[in-house]
Amino acid sequence: MRQRAYLSQWGCGFAAAMAAQLVAQWSFADAAPAARPMVLKAAHLFDAVSGKLSEHGVVVVAGGKIVAVGSDASIPASAEVIDLGDATLLPGFIDAHVHLGQQAGPDWYHDYFDGIMRFPAEQALYGAHYAKATLEAGITTVRDVGSGDYVSLGLRNAIAAGMIPGPRMLVANYAIGATGGHADQDPVPPQRIAVAGPQQGVCNGAEECRAAVRYQIKFGANVIKFMPSGGVLSLSDPVDNPQLTQEEMNAIVSEAHSWGRKVAAHCHGDRAAKMAIAAGVDSIEHGSFLKDDTLTEMKKKHVYLVATLFAGAWIGEHLDTFPPAIASKARAASAQVQQMFQHAVKIGVPLAMGTDAGVEPHGLNAREFSLMTKNGLPPEQALMAGTANGADLLGLADQIGTLAAGKSADIVAVAGNPLSDMKTTEHPLFVLKQGTVYVGARGAGTSP
């Protein structure tokens, strides 16, 4: 009994210590205060609240946070001044739909082989490379909406601990969906690969779907991602059919919300999106076949659209690399998504920038800005979608998304004026995350 009591006490102490460590890893607190303030100067500064550009941009940074913004900001005598010249200072970009644990290559069949044969530890090293490329592209925060083997969870924790460079991450772990649906494995003979269950996000019936949510949260998910409709890159399901019942969707969303997690719904199909919106989701991802009445309901309920136009464009340019079953679905979705987005702009649906990076190479994320403007979104609203709107969707508006005193020093500088040339966002001159320089005058990973 004494030994059992000792082990119980030891277990409680160990659990408490582990919990404290995990809380520290999962927090989005800024880096330790720096000894010397930094002052960034540029010809322009973008206000992600009003969408306006001001002249003579100045941002003062200290201790990993913004302490003052504007041309009249007081400059500390001890500050290091970095003058970026004819450039624009913006909040660090936010990509609300990525998969940092993976990246498609030029051969789908080779990717499939790698997906089976690589050990999770090896895949995580690839993920670290993708994370670095993403940060250096000016993306200082991402919402990772699905990965296997907890690879993205590990990336999040390693980045938060300062072990590797990368964006601030919110992760979903396994996406949740029905047997045979887009969240399930491809139809490999079950005697060769173990069948997935609720722990891996595959569920049938409301109670199993609640369990699937709880498993993702148990293992550290910040957000819940589920699959109300079929998808493009899976072999056996139609792209637009509802794959969960209304009761299953209600269970997923209510369970996630009761744990304080927002919910992202992968939806190409309109009927599935209507069901997901009725369940109370926070965002619809992709939305290829959404109709105007569905978009109007999203505006009414402030449900964000994350259209991932870049993924559709990339797949459309590489159809010959996919199996016929996937290519035919991709053609159908690509033919509709841009028109749907144009309607969403006219209706006034809340928009957040997301790329589905991992479908296309990581580090090219800012191409989404140009695709949004090409499809009718004014340039200032495109930048807001990738800054303030993204922060609102992620529930981090009090920390990031705008250049304001007290917020994390996540700052990007691009050449010239992005409102007149959106492509300049694709090649940032300077990237600062939590007060640490990753691209720019001081080289990678240096602090003031």
C-alpha positions as a Markdown table, in Angstrom:
| # | Residue | x | y | z |
|---|---|---|---|---|
| 1 | Met | 0.0 | 0.0 | 0.0 |
| 2 | Arg | 2.8 | 2.3 | 0.9 |
| 3 | Gln | 4.5 | 1.6 | -2.4 |
| 4 | Arg | 1.2 | 2.2 | -4.2 |
| 5 | Ala | 0.7 | 5.5 | -2.4 |
| 6 | Tyr | 4.3 | 6.6 | -3.3 |
| 7 | Leu | 3.8 | 5.7 | -6.9 |
| 8 | Ser | 0.5 | 7.5 | -6.9 |
| 9 | Gln | 2.1 | 10.6 | -5.5 |
| 10 | Trp | 5.0 | 10.3 | -7.9 |
| 11 | Gly | 2.6 | 9.9 | -10.8 |
| 12 | Cys | 0.6 | 13.0 | -9.7 |
| 13 | Gly | 3.8 | 15.0 | -9.4 |
| 14 | Phe | 5.1 | 13.8 | -12.7 |
| 15 | Ala | 1.7 | 14.6 | -14.4 |
| 16 | Ala | 1.7 | 18.0 | -12.9 |
| 17 | Ala | 5.2 | 18.7 | -14.1 |
| 18 | Met | 4.4 | 17.4 | -17.6 |
| 19 | Ala | 1.2 | 19.5 | -17.7 |
| 20 | Ala | 3.2 | 22.6 | -16.8 |
| 21 | Gln | 5.7 | 21.9 | -19.5 |
| 22 | Leu | 3.1 | 21.3 | -22.1 |
| 23 | Val | 1.2 | 24.5 | -21.1 |
| 24 | Ala | 4.5 | 26.4 | -21.6 |
| 25 | Gln | 5.1 | 24.7 | -24.9 |
| 26 | Trp | 1.6 | 25.3 | -26.2 |
| 27 | Ser | 1.3 | 29.0 | -25.1 |
| 28 | Phe | 1.9 | 31.7 | -27.6 |
| 29 | Ala | 3.9 | 33.9 | -25.2 |
| 30 | Asp | 6.6 | 36.1 | -26.7 |
| 31 | Ala | 10.3 | 35.4 | -26.4 |
| 32 | Ala | 12.3 | 36.7 | -23.4 |
| 33 | Pro | 12.7 | 40.5 | -23.3 |
| 34 | Ala | 15.6 | 41.8 | -25.3 |
| 35 | Ala | 18.0 | 44.3 | -23.9 |
| 36 | Arg | 18.0 | 46.8 | -26.8 |
| 37 | Pro | 14.8 | 48.2 | -28.5 |
| 38 | Met | 14.5 | 48.0 | -32.3 |
| 39 | Val | 13.0 | 50.7 | -34.5 |
| 40 | Leu | 11.8 | 49.8 | -38.0 |
| 41 | Lys | 11.3 | 52.5 | -40.5 |
| 42 | Ala | 9.9 | 52.3 | -44.0 |
| 43 | Ala | 8.2 | 54.6 | -46.6 |
| 44 | His | 4.8 | 53.1 | -45.8 |
| 45 | Leu | 2.9 | 51.3 | -43.1 |
| 46 | Phe | -0.3 | 49.2 | -43.7 |
| 47 | Asp | -3.1 | 49.5 | -41.2 |
| 48 | Ala | -4.9 | 46.1 | -41.1 |
| 49 | Val | -7.9 | 47.6 | -39.4 |
| 50 | Ser | -8.8 | 50.3 | -41.9 |
| 51 | Gly | -7.0 | 48.9 | -44.9 |
| 52 | Lys | -5.2 | 52.2 | -45.5 |
| 53 | Leu | -1.6 | 52.9 | -46.1 |
| 54 | Ser | 0.2 | 55.7 | -44.2 |
| 55 | Glu | 3.4 | 57.4 | -45.0 |
| 56 | His | 6.7 | 57.4 | -43.0 |
| 57 | Gly | 6.0 | 54.1 | -41.2 |
| 58 | Val | 7.7 | 53.6 | -37.8 |
| 59 | Val | 7.3 | 50.6 | -35.5 |
| 60 | Val | 9.2 | 50.4 | -32.1 |
| 61 | Val | 9.8 | 46.9 | -30.7 |
| 62 | Ala | 11.1 | 45.9 | -27.3 |
| 63 | Gly | 11.0 | 42.6 | -25.5 |
| 64 | Gly | 9.3 | 40.8 | -28.4 |
| 65 | Lys | 6.4 | 43.2 | -28.4 |
| 66 | Ile | 5.3 | 46.3 | -30.3 |
| 67 | Val | 5.5 | 49.3 | -28.0 |
| 68 | Ala | 4.7 | 52.1 | -30.4 |
| 69 | Val | 3.5 | 52.6 | -34.0 |
| 70 | Gly | 3.4 | 55.7 | -36.3 |
| 71 | Ser | 5.6 | 58.5 | -37.6 |
| 72 | Asp | 5.3 | 60.4 | -34.3 |
| 73 | Ala | 6.4 | 57.4 | -32.2 |
| 74 | Ser | 9.1 | 58.2 | -29.6 |
| 75 | Ile | 12.4 | 56.5 | -30.5 |
| 76 | Pro | 14.4 | 55.3 | -27.5 |
| 77 | Ala | 18.0 | 56.7 | -27.4 |
| 78 | Ser | 19.4 | 53.2 | -27.1 |
| 79 | Ala | 17.4 | 51.7 | -30.0 |
| 80 | Glu | 18.8 | 50.0 | -33.0 |
| 81 | Val | 17.3 | 51.7 | -36.1 |
| 82 | Ile | 16.6 | 49.6 | -39.2 |
| 83 | Asp | 15.6 | 51.8 | -42.2 |
| 84 | Leu | 14.1 | 49.7 | -44.9 |
| 85 | Gly | 13.7 | 52.6 | -47.4 |
| 86 | Asp | 11.0 | 52.3 | -50.1 |
| 87 | Ala | 9.1 | 49.5 | -48.4 |
| 88 | Thr | 5.8 | 48.8 | -46.6 |
| 89 | Leu | 5.6 | 47.5 | -43.0 |
| 90 | Leu | 2.7 | 45.1 | -42.4 |
| 91 | Pro | 1.6 | 42.7 | -39.7 |
| 92 | Gly | 3.1 | 39.2 | -40.1 |
| 93 | Phe | 1.0 | 37.2 | -42.5 |
| 94 | Ile | -1.4 | 34.5 | -41.2 |
| 95 | Asp | -2.2 | 31.4 | -43.3 |
| 96 | Ala | -5.3 | 29.8 | -41.9 |
| 97 | His | -5.0 | 26.5 | -43.9 |
| 98 | Val | -1.7 | 24.6 | -44.1 |
| 99 | His | -0.4 | 21.1 | -43.7 |
| 100 | Leu | 3.2 | 21.6 | -42.5 |
| 101 | Gly | 3.7 | 17.9 | -41.9 |
| 102 | Gln | 3.7 | 17.1 | -45.6 |
| 103 | Gln | 4.3 | 18.3 | -49.1 |
| 104 | Ala | 3.3 | 16.9 | -52.4 |
| 105 | Gly | 6.0 | 16.2 | -55.0 |
| 106 | Pro | 5.8 | 15.9 | -58.8 |
| 107 | Asp | 4.8 | 12.2 | -58.7 |
| 108 | Trp | 1.7 | 11.3 | -56.7 |
| 109 | Tyr | 2.6 | 7.6 | -56.7 |
| 110 | His | 6.1 | 8.3 | -55.3 |
| 111 | Asp | 4.4 | 10.5 | -52.6 |
| 112 | Tyr | 2.1 | 7.6 | -51.7 |
| 113 | Phe | 5.1 | 5.3 | -51.3 |
| 114 | Asp | 6.9 | 7.8 | -49.1 |
| 115 | Gly | 3.8 | 8.3 | -47.0 |
| 116 | Ile | 3.8 | 4.6 | -46.1 |
| 117 | Met | 7.5 | 4.0 | -45.8 |
| 118 | Arg | 8.8 | 7.1 | -43.9 |
| 119 | Phe | 9.0 | 6.9 | -40.1 |
| 120 | Pro | 7.3 | 9.8 | -38.3 |
| 121 | Ala | 10.6 | 11.1 | -37.0 |
| 122 | Glu | 11.9 | 11.3 | -40.5 |
| 123 | Gln | 8.8 | 13.1 | -41.7 |
| 124 | Ala | 9.1 | 15.6 | -38.8 |
| 125 | Leu | 12.5 | 16.6 | -40.1 |
| 126 | Tyr | 10.9 | 17.4 | -43.5 |
| 127 | Gly | 8.3 | 19.3 | -41.6 |
| 128 | Ala | 11.0 | 21.4 | -39.9 |
| 129 | His | 12.2 | 22.4 | -43.3 |
| 130 | Tyr | 8.7 | 23.3 | -44.5 |
| 131 | Ala | 8.2 | 25.4 | -41.3 |
| 132 | Lys | 11.4 | 27.4 | -41.9 |
| 133 | Ala | 10.4 | 28.0 | -45.5 |
| 134 | Thr | 7.0 | 29.2 | -44.4 |
| 135 | Leu | 8.3 | 31.6 | -41.8 |
| 136 | Glu | 10.9 | 33.0 | -44.3 |
| 137 | Ala | 8.0 | 33.7 | -46.7 |
| 138 | Gly | 6.5 | 36.1 | -44.2 |
| 139 | Ile | 4.0 | 33.7 | -42.7 |
| 140 | Thr | 4.4 | 34.2 | -39.0 |
| 141 | Thr | 1.3 | 32.3 | -37.9 |
| 142 | Val | -0.5 | 29.3 | -39.3 |
| 143 | Arg | -3.4 | 27.1 | -38.6 |
| 144 | Asp | -2.4 | 23.5 | -39.4 |
| 145 | Val | -5.6 | 21.7 | -40.2 |
| 146 | Gly | -4.6 | 18.1 | -40.3 |
| 147 | Ser | -1.5 | 15.8 | -40.1 |
| 148 | Gly | -0.8 | 12.2 | -39.3 |
| 149 | Asp | 1.3 | 10.7 | -36.6 |
| 150 | Tyr | 1.2 | 14.0 | -34.6 |
| 151 | Val | 4.0 | 15.4 | -36.8 |
| 152 | Ser | 2.5 | 19.0 | -36.8 |
| 153 | Leu | 1.9 | 18.7 | -33.1 |
| 154 | Gly | 5.6 | 18.0 | -32.6 |
| 155 | Leu | 6.6 | 20.9 | -34.9 |
| 156 | Arg | 4.3 | 23.3 | -32.9 |
| 157 | Asn | 6.0 | 22.3 | -29.6 |
| 158 | Ala | 9.5 | 22.4 | -31.0 |
| 159 | Ile | 8.9 | 25.9 | -32.5 |
| 160 | Ala | 7.3 | 27.2 | -29.3 |
| 161 | Ala | 10.3 | 25.9 | -27.3 |
| 162 | Gly | 12.7 | 27.7 | -29.6 |
| 163 | Met | 14.3 | 24.5 | -30.9 |
| 164 | Ile | 13.6 | 25.2 | -34.6 |
| 165 | Pro | 12.5 | 28.2 | -36.6 |
| 166 | Gly | 8.9 | 28.3 | -37.8 |
| 167 | Pro | 5.6 | 30.2 | -37.6 |
| 168 | Arg | 3.4 | 30.2 | -34.6 |
| 169 | Met | 1.2 | 27.1 | -35.0 |
| 170 | Leu | -2.3 | 26.1 | -34.1 |
| 171 | Val | -2.8 | 22.4 | -34.9 |
| 172 | Ala | -5.8 | 20.1 | -35.4 |
| 173 | Asn | -4.0 | 16.8 | -35.3 |
| 174 | Tyr | -6.1 | 14.2 | -37.2 |
| 175 | Ala | -9.0 | 15.6 | -39.3 |
| 176 | Ile | -12.4 | 14.0 | -38.3 |
| 177 | Gly | -14.7 | 12.3 | -40.7 |
| 178 | Ala | -16.7 | 9.2 | -41.6 |
| 179 | Thr | -15.5 | 5.7 | -42.6 |
| 180 | Gly | -14.8 | 5.8 | -46.3 |
| 181 | Gly | -14.8 | 9.6 | -46.3 |
| 182 | His | -12.2 | 12.2 | -47.0 |
| 183 | Ala | -10.7 | 11.9 | -43.5 |
| 184 | Asp | -10.3 | 8.1 | -43.8 |
| 185 | Gln | -7.5 | 6.2 | -45.3 |
| 186 | Asp | -7.5 | 5.2 | -49.0 |
| 187 | Pro | -9.1 | 1.8 | -49.7 |
| 188 | Val | -5.9 | -0.2 | -49.0 |
| 189 | Pro | -6.7 | -3.9 | -48.1 |
| 190 | Pro | -7.3 | -3.8 | -44.3 |
| 191 | Gln | -5.0 | -6.8 | -43.6 |
| 192 | Arg | -2.1 | -4.6 | -44.8 |
| 193 | Ile | -2.7 | -1.3 | -43.0 |
| 194 | Ala | -4.6 | -1.1 | -39.7 |
| 195 | Val | -8.1 | 0.4 | -40.0 |
| 196 | Ala | -8.4 | 3.9 | -38.5 |
| 197 | Gly | -10.8 | 4.6 | -35.7 |
| 198 | Pro | -11.8 | 7.6 | -33.5 |
| 199 | Gln | -8.3 | 8.2 | -32.3 |
| 200 | Gln | -7.2 | 8.8 | -35.9 |
| 201 | Gly | -10.4 | 10.9 | -36.5 |
| 202 | Val | -12.6 | 8.3 | -38.2 |
| 203 | Cys | -16.0 | 8.0 | -36.6 |
| 204 | Asn | -19.6 | 6.7 | -37.2 |
| 205 | Gly | -22.4 | 8.0 | -35.1 |
| 206 | Ala | -22.6 | 11.0 | -32.9 |
| 207 | Glu | -21.0 | 9.4 | -29.8 |
| 208 | Glu | -18.0 | 8.2 | -31.8 |
| 209 | Cys | -17.6 | 11.6 | -33.3 |
| 210 | Arg | -17.6 | 13.2 | -29.9 |
| 211 | Ala | -14.9 | 10.7 | -28.9 |
| 212 | Ala | -12.9 | 11.6 | -32.0 |
| 213 | Val | -13.0 | 15.3 | -31.0 |
| 214 | Arg | -11.9 | 14.4 | -27.4 |
| 215 | Tyr | -9.0 | 12.3 | -28.7 |
| 216 | Gln | -7.7 | 15.2 | -30.8 |
| 217 | Ile | -8.0 | 17.6 | -27.8 |
| 218 | Lys | -6.4 | 15.0 | -25.5 |
| 219 | Phe | -3.3 | 15.0 | -27.6 |
| 220 | Gly | -3.0 | 18.8 | -27.9 |
| 221 | Ala | -5.3 | 20.1 | -30.7 |
| 222 | Asn | -5.9 | 23.8 | -30.6 |
| 223 | Val | -8.6 | 23.6 | -33.3 |
| 224 | Ile | -10.8 | 20.9 | -34.7 |
| 225 | Lys | -11.0 | 20.1 | -38.4 |
| 226 | Phe | -13.7 | 17.9 | -39.8 |
| 227 | Met | -14.9 | 16.7 | -43.2 |
| 228 | Pro | -18.6 | 17.3 | -43.9 |
| 229 | Ser | -18.1 | 16.7 | -47.6 |
| 230 | Gly | -15.9 | 14.7 | -49.9 |
| 231 | Gly | -12.5 | 15.9 | -51.1 |
| 232 | Val | -10.4 | 16.2 | -54.1 |
| 233 | Leu | -7.2 | 14.3 | -53.1 |
| 234 | Ser | -8.8 | 11.1 | -51.8 |
| 235 | Leu | -9.4 | 8.1 | -54.1 |
| 236 | Ser | -12.8 | 6.7 | -53.3 |
| 237 | Asp | -15.3 | 9.4 | -52.3 |
| 238 | Pro | -17.2 | 11.9 | -54.4 |
| 239 | Val | -15.9 | 15.5 | -54.0 |
| 240 | Asp | -19.2 | 17.1 | -53.0 |
| 241 | Asn | -21.4 | 14.6 | -51.2 |
| 242 | Pro | -22.3 | 15.0 | -47.5 |
| 243 | Gln | -20.3 | 12.4 | -45.5 |
| 244 | Leu | -21.7 | 13.0 | -42.0 |
| 245 | Thr | -25.2 | 13.2 | -40.7 |
| 246 | Gln | -26.6 | 16.4 | -39.1 |
| 247 | Glu | -26.4 | 14.7 | -35.7 |
| 248 | Glu | -22.8 | 13.8 | -36.3 |
| 249 | Met | -21.9 | 17.3 | -37.3 |
| 250 | Asn | -23.8 | 18.8 | -34.4 |
| 251 | Ala | -21.9 | 16.5 | -32.0 |
| 252 | Ile | -18.5 | 17.4 | -33.4 |
| 253 | Val | -19.1 | 21.2 | -33.3 |
| 254 | Ser | -20.8 | 21.2 | -29.9 |
| 255 | Glu | -18.1 | 19.1 | -28.3 |
| 256 | Ala | -15.3 | 21.2 | -29.8 |
| 257 | His | -16.9 | 24.4 | -28.7 |
| 258 | Ser | -17.5 | 23.1 | -25.2 |
| 259 | Trp | -13.8 | 22.6 | -24.9 |
| 260 | Gly | -13.1 | 26.1 | -26.2 |
| 261 | Arg | -11.9 | 25.0 | -29.7 |
| 262 | Lys | -13.0 | 26.5 | -32.9 |
| 263 | Val | -14.0 | 24.3 | -35.8 |
| 264 | Ala | -12.9 | 24.3 | -39.4 |
| 265 | Ala | -15.2 | 22.4 | -41.9 |
| 266 | His | -13.7 | 21.0 | -45.1 |
| 267 | Cys | -16.6 | 21.6 | -47.5 |
| 268 | His | -16.6 | 21.5 | -51.3 |
| 269 | Gly | -20.3 | 20.6 | -51.5 |
| 270 | Asp | -23.1 | 23.1 | -50.9 |
| 271 | Arg | -25.5 | 20.7 | -49.1 |
| 272 | Ala | -22.8 | 19.6 | -46.7 |
| 273 | Ala | -21.8 | 23.2 | -46.1 |
| 274 | Lys | -25.4 | 24.1 | -45.2 |
| 275 | Met | -25.4 | 21.3 | -42.6 |
| 276 | Ala | -22.1 | 22.4 | -41.2 |
| 277 | Ile | -23.2 | 26.0 | -40.9 |
| 278 | Ala | -26.4 | 24.9 | -39.1 |
| 279 | Ala | -24.1 | 22.9 | -36.7 |
| 280 | Gly | -22.3 | 26.1 | -35.9 |
| 281 | Val | -18.9 | 25.9 | -37.5 |
| 282 | Asp | -16.4 | 28.8 | -37.5 |
| 283 | Ser | -15.1 | 28.5 | -41.0 |
| 284 | Ile | -15.7 | 26.7 | -44.3 |
| 285 | Glu | -12.6 | 25.5 | -46.1 |
| 286 | His | -12.5 | 25.5 | -49.9 |
| 287 | Gly | -16.2 | 25.9 | -50.6 |
| 288 | Ser | -15.9 | 25.1 | -54.3 |
| 289 | Phe | -19.6 | 24.5 | -55.0 |
| 290 | Leu | -21.2 | 26.9 | -52.5 |
| 291 | Lys | -24.4 | 28.7 | -53.7 |
| 292 | Asp | -25.3 | 32.3 | -53.1 |
| 293 | Asp | -27.9 | 31.5 | -50.4 |
| 294 | Thr | -25.2 | 29.5 | -48.5 |
| 295 | Leu | -22.7 | 32.4 | -48.8 |
| 296 | Thr | -25.4 | 34.8 | -47.6 |
| 297 | Glu | -26.0 | 32.6 | -44.5 |
| 298 | Met | -22.2 | 32.6 | -43.8 |
| 299 | Lys | -22.2 | 36.4 | -43.9 |
| 300 | Lys | -25.2 | 36.5 | -41.5 |
| 301 | Lys | -23.6 | 34.1 | -39.0 |
| 302 | His | -20.0 | 35.5 | -39.5 |
| 303 | Val | -18.7 | 32.2 | -40.7 |
| 304 | Tyr | -15.4 | 32.7 | -42.4 |
| 305 | Leu | -14.6 | 31.4 | -45.9 |
| 306 | Val | -11.0 | 30.1 | -46.4 |
| 307 | Ala | -11.1 | 29.4 | -50.1 |
| 308 | Thr | -7.5 | 28.1 | -50.8 |
| 309 | Leu | -7.5 | 29.4 | -54.3 |
| 310 | Phe | -3.8 | 28.6 | -54.7 |
| 311 | Ala | -4.3 | 24.9 | -54.1 |
| 312 | Gly | -7.0 | 24.7 | -56.8 |
| 313 | Ala | -4.8 | 26.6 | -59.2 |
| 314 | Trp | -1.7 | 24.4 | -58.5 |
| 315 | Ile | -3.6 | 21.1 | -58.9 |
| 316 | Gly | -5.2 | 22.4 | -62.0 |
| 317 | Glu | -1.7 | 23.1 | -63.5 |
| 318 | His | -0.5 | 19.5 | -62.5 |
| 319 | Leu | -3.5 | 17.3 | -63.3 |
| 320 | Asp | -1.3 | 14.8 | -65.3 |
| 321 | Thr | 0.5 | 13.9 | -62.1 |
| 322 | Phe | -2.6 | 12.5 | -60.4 |
| 323 | Pro | -4.6 | 9.3 | -60.8 |
| 324 | Pro | -7.7 | 9.7 | -63.1 |
| 325 | Ala | -10.1 | 9.5 | -60.1 |
| 326 | Ile | -8.5 | 12.5 | -58.5 |
| 327 | Ala | -7.9 | 14.5 | -61.7 |
| 328 | Ser | -11.6 | 14.3 | -62.6 |
| 329 | Lys | -12.6 | 15.7 | -59.2 |
| 330 | Ala | -10.0 | 18.4 | -59.4 |
| 331 | Arg | -11.3 | 19.6 | -62.8 |
| 332 | Ala | -14.8 | 19.8 | -61.4 |
| 333 | Ala | -13.8 | 21.8 | -58.3 |
| 334 | Ser | -11.3 | 24.1 | -60.1 |
| 335 | Ala | -14.1 | 25.0 | -62.6 |
| 336 | Gln | -16.2 | 26.4 | -59.8 |
| 337 | Val | -14.1 | 27.7 | -57.0 |
| 338 | Gln | -13.1 | 31.0 | -58.6 |
| 339 | Gln | -16.6 | 31.9 | -59.6 |
| 340 | Met | -17.8 | 31.0 | -56.0 |
| 341 | Phe | -15.1 | 33.3 | -54.6 |
| 342 | Gln | -16.2 | 36.1 | -56.8 |
| 343 | His | -19.7 | 35.7 | -55.5 |
| 344 | Ala | -18.5 | 35.6 | -51.9 |
| 345 | Val | -16.7 | 38.9 | -52.4 |
| 346 | Lys | -19.8 | 40.6 | -53.8 |
| 347 | Ile | -22.0 | 39.2 | -51.0 |
| 348 | Gly | -19.5 | 40.3 | -48.3 |
| 349 | Val | -18.7 | 36.9 | -46.7 |
| 350 | Pro | -15.9 | 37.2 | -44.0 |
| 351 | Leu | -12.7 | 36.0 | -45.7 |
| 352 | Ala | -9.4 | 34.7 | -44.2 |
| 353 | Met | -6.4 | 33.8 | -46.3 |
| 354 | Gly | -5.5 | 30.1 | -46.5 |
| 355 | Thr | -3.5 | 28.3 | -49.1 |
| 356 | Asp | -3.6 | 24.5 | -48.4 |
| 357 | Ala | 0.2 | 24.6 | -48.5 |
| 358 | Gly | 1.4 | 21.1 | -48.6 |
| 359 | Val | -0.8 | 20.5 | -51.6 |
| 360 | Glu | 1.5 | 23.0 | -53.3 |
| 361 | Pro | 5.1 | 23.7 | -52.1 |
| 362 | His | 5.5 | 25.5 | -48.7 |
| 363 | Gly | 7.0 | 29.0 | -48.9 |
| 364 | Leu | 4.9 | 30.2 | -51.8 |
| 365 | Asn | 1.9 | 31.1 | -49.5 |
| 366 | Ala | 1.7 | 34.8 | -50.5 |
| 367 | Arg | 0.6 | 33.8 | -54.0 |
| 368 | Glu | -2.9 | 33.5 | -52.5 |
| 369 | Phe | -3.0 | 37.3 | -52.2 |
| 370 | Ser | -2.7 | 37.8 | -55.9 |
| 371 | Leu | -5.3 | 35.1 | -56.6 |
| 372 | Met | -7.8 | 36.8 | -54.3 |
| 373 | Thr | -7.3 | 40.1 | -56.0 |
| 374 | Lys | -7.5 | 38.5 | -59.4 |
| 375 | Asn | -10.9 | 37.2 | -58.4 |
| 376 | Gly | -12.4 | 40.5 | -57.3 |
| 377 | Leu | -11.2 | 41.2 | -53.8 |
| 378 | Pro | -9.7 | 44.7 | -53.4 |
| 379 | Pro | -6.0 | 44.6 | -52.5 |
| 380 | Glu | -6.4 | 46.1 | -49.1 |
| 381 | Gln | -9.1 | 43.5 | -48.2 |
| 382 | Ala | -6.8 | 40.7 | -49.4 |
| 383 | Leu | -4.1 | 41.9 | -47.0 |
| 384 | Met | -6.6 | 42.2 | -44.3 |
| 385 | Ala | -7.7 | 38.6 | -45.0 |
| 386 | Gly | -4.1 | 37.5 | -44.3 |
| 387 | Thr | -3.6 | 39.6 | -41.2 |
| 388 | Ala | -6.5 | 41.0 | -39.0 |
| 389 | Asn | -9.2 | 38.6 | -40.4 |
| 390 | Gly | -6.9 | 35.6 | -39.9 |
| 391 | Ala | -6.2 | 36.6 | -36.3 |
| 392 | Asp | -9.9 | 37.0 | -35.7 |
| 393 | Leu | -10.7 | 33.5 | -37.1 |
| 394 | Leu | -7.9 | 31.9 | -35.1 |
| 395 | Gly | -9.0 | 33.6 | -31.9 |
| 396 | Leu | -5.7 | 35.5 | -31.6 |
| 397 | Ala | -6.8 | 39.0 | -32.4 |
| 398 | Asp | -5.6 | 40.2 | -29.0 |
| 399 | Gln | -2.0 | 39.0 | -29.8 |
| 400 | Ile | -1.4 | 39.3 | -33.6 |
| 401 | Gly | -2.9 | 40.5 | -36.9 |
| 402 | Thr | -2.4 | 44.3 | -36.5 |
| 403 | Leu | 0.5 | 46.6 | -35.8 |
| 404 | Ala | -0.5 | 47.9 | -32.4 |
| 405 | Ala | 1.2 | 48.6 | -29.1 |
| 406 | Gly | 1.1 | 45.5 | -26.8 |
| 407 | Lys | 0.9 | 43.0 | -29.6 |
| 408 | Ser | 3.5 | 40.4 | -30.6 |
| 409 | Ala | 6.2 | 41.9 | -32.8 |
| 410 | Asp | 5.3 | 39.9 | -35.9 |
| 411 | Ile | 6.2 | 42.2 | -38.7 |
| 412 | Val | 6.8 | 41.8 | -42.5 |
| 413 | Ala | 8.3 | 44.4 | -44.8 |
| 414 | Val | 7.8 | 44.2 | -48.6 |
| 415 | Ala | 9.3 | 46.3 | -51.4 |
| 416 | Gly | 7.3 | 49.3 | -52.6 |
| 417 | Asn | 3.5 | 49.5 | -52.2 |
| 418 | Pro | 1.7 | 46.1 | -52.1 |
| 419 | Leu | -1.6 | 47.8 | -52.9 |
| 420 | Ser | -0.4 | 48.6 | -56.3 |
| 421 | Asp | 1.7 | 45.4 | -56.8 |
| 422 | Met | 0.5 | 42.5 | -54.8 |
| 423 | Lys | 3.2 | 40.2 | -56.0 |
| 424 | Thr | 5.7 | 42.1 | -53.9 |
| 425 | Thr | 4.3 | 40.2 | -50.9 |
| 426 | Glu | 5.8 | 37.0 | -52.4 |
| 427 | His | 9.4 | 38.2 | -51.7 |
| 428 | Pro | 9.6 | 39.9 | -48.2 |
| 429 | Leu | 12.6 | 42.0 | -47.5 |
| 430 | Phe | 12.3 | 41.6 | -43.8 |
| 431 | Val | 10.5 | 39.1 | -41.4 |
| 432 | Leu | 10.3 | 39.6 | -37.7 |
| 433 | Lys | 8.5 | 37.1 | -35.4 |
| 434 | Gln | 8.2 | 37.8 | -31.7 |
| 435 | Gly | 11.0 | 40.3 | -32.0 |
| 436 | Thr | 13.5 | 38.0 | -33.7 |
| 437 | Val | 14.7 | 38.7 | -37.2 |
| 438 | Tyr | 14.5 | 35.8 | -39.6 |
| 439 | Val | 14.8 | 37.6 | -42.9 |
| 440 | Gly | 16.5 | 40.9 | -43.4 |
| 441 | Ala | 19.3 | 43.1 | -42.3 |
| 442 | Arg | 20.5 | 41.0 | -39.4 |
| 443 | Gly | 20.3 | 37.5 | -41.0 |
| 444 | Ala | 18.4 | 34.5 | -39.8 |
| 445 | Gly | 17.3 | 34.1 | -36.2 |
| 446 | Thr | 18.9 | 37.1 | -34.5 |
| 447 | Ser | 17.4 | 39.1 | -31.7 |
| 448 | Pro | 17.8 | 42.8 | -30.9 |
